[in-house]
Amino acid sequence: MQMFNVKDAIIHVKDIDVKGCCIGIEYFQGRWIRGYIRTPSIMGRVEMVFKEGDILHTLTTHSSGIDLFEKPAYIRVDNTTDSYRILVSDWGKKTVYMLDSELQLLQAFELPSSVEPMGLAAVGEGQILVADMAC
């Protein structure tokens, strides 16, 4: 990953080393929330990392032991006045996940097989918008 300063111009600030293929990222309250593609040697995962780089939480499997993520590419925080939820759109599994602030799975919603979920936005009033790449 690379960090840039975009105040007056786009200027490269630093490289950030990650382990695996990170394709989804969100930043909230001094923490990175990152999604990694599943590969033959690495499990797909979502992790929460302090800004300095220390891993706080990682989620890879359901409590039943089933791998959750294949391609968790889009991550958004749905922030309310007293709490927040993390929304993850996995276009490999065609699923949207809702996680709590410690990356515990709250709910998973499987999308119709014709939908290829890409972009994801929390639009208020407890609703999300999922962009569909199937065009």
N, C-alpha and C positions, 0 to 999 in steps of 0.2 A: 504494500500500500504506500501511497505517497501523500504527504500533507502539503497544502498550498496556502499561501496568504492571498486573499482576494480583495483587500481593501481598496486599492487604487489600480492595481494590475495583478495579473496572475503570476505569482512568484513561488517557485518550489522552495519549501522550507526544509523538509526532511523525508527520508524513507523510513517506513515502519515495517519491521520484519514480522511476518506471519507464518504459521505452520499450516500449510495446506492451501487450497484454492479458495480464497475469500471473495465472494461475489455480492454479498449483501452487507450493508452497514448503516447504522443509525447512531447518533450521538445524543445523549440525554443526561443531564445532571452530572456531568463530569465522568461519564462512562460511555465506552463504545459497546455497541451490541452488534456482533458480527455473525454472518452466516457463511458456512463453508460447504462446498460441493462434496458429495460422497464420491470417492475414488476407489479403485480396487484395494488400496492399502490404508485408506483413512475413512473413518465414518463421517457421514454428513453431520453437521452440528451447528448449534447456535451457542455463542458464548458472550458473556458480559465481562468486559475488561475495564479496569481503571485506566484513566487517561495516561498514566505512567507506564502501563503495559502489563500489570499484574492481573491474572485471570481471577475473577470473583466467582462466577458460576458458569457451568457448561451443561447443555442439554443435548443428549444424543438419542436416547431411547425412551419409549413409553414405560410406565411402571411394570407392564407385562413383559418387557424385554425386547419388544419389537423396535427396530430402527425407525425413528421418526422422519428424518430429513434425507432428501436426495439432492435438491437444488434450491436451498432457501435464499432466494435472490433478493427479495424485497422485504424490508423491515421498517416498521413505523411504530412510533409510540403514540398511544391514545391517552392523552393526559387529561385527568379531571382535577377538580380542586383538592381532593384528599388522597388520590392514588393514581396509578397509571397501569396500563396494560400494554404489552408488547404484541404486535401483530406481525406475523411472518407468512409470506406467500411463497409456497414451494411449488415451482412450476414443473418439477420432476414428478412429484406425487399428486399434483393438481389438488392441493389442500391449502387451506388457510388455518393457521394455528393462532390461538390466543394464549399468551403466557403472562404470568404475574411478574412482579418486580425482582423475583429471585429465579426466574426462568423455570418455574414450575408450570406444567401444562394445565391450563384451565379448560380449554375446549379445542377441538379440531373439527373443521368443516370440510368435507370432501366436496369438491366442485364437480359439475357434470364433466364427463370424459371429453366433450367437445371444447371445453374451456381450457385455454393455456394462460394461467394467471401470470401476469407480469407486474405492472405497477400496482401500488397499494396505497390508499390514503384513508385516514380516519377523517370523516366529514362531520363529526358532531352528532349529538342526539343518539349515540349508541349505534351509528351506522358506519360502514366502511364501503369504499368503492374499490373494485378490483378491475384493473385493465385486462382485457382479453386479447391475446396475441393472435388468436385463431381468426385470421381475416383472409 
